[in-house]
Amino acid sequence: MNYIFMDVLAIILNLSSGREFESKKIPFEKLPIECVEVYDKDIREWRNEDSTEVIEIDLDDDQIAELLIFNGQNGSGGEGYTVMQKHNGKYRKVGEVFGCLYQNGKGLIVELPLTPHHAEWSYYELINGKLDKQLQFHVEYAQAVREKVETIIIKIQK
């Protein structure tokens, strides 16, 4: 856990840049139905979308990639993703995140900008079929837009 803690802090403090995920735009017709259903139907219709962004990453070290599927939710703080895990030949929802996503080994770092002077950073792992928040960092910045870290409050999830 120490190296994860240090990796997240390094990204927060801009000592290292987080690795953003590579995503693929996949047509809905090529996705399993249970994956298509996570994209908000009303938003899909309004945007006239025929595809969505999909990120593949093995979050639980079982050699089978989980799918992070853009669910149609977005805003100034990032985008919404539903995490789907393959189980008995079908995908099932194991969690959701919203924000800017970064990879860290098998974990998932999510930055959620709240205001020009505040952000929440969280670290997740997939444990026993559930996306589990392990660490949360509340960061206050001295300057807008989220420059010069002033305070970090860390919460270790149990």
PyMOL commands that set and color helices and strands:
alter all, ss='L'
color gray80, all
select helices_A, chain A and resi 2-12+28-30+33-36+41-47
alter helices_A, ss='H'
color red, helices_A
select strands_A, chain A and resi 19-20+24-27+51-57+66-75+78-87+90-104+107-115+118-127+130-143+147-156
alter strands_A, ss='S'
color yellow, strands_A
deselect
rebuild
show_as cartoon
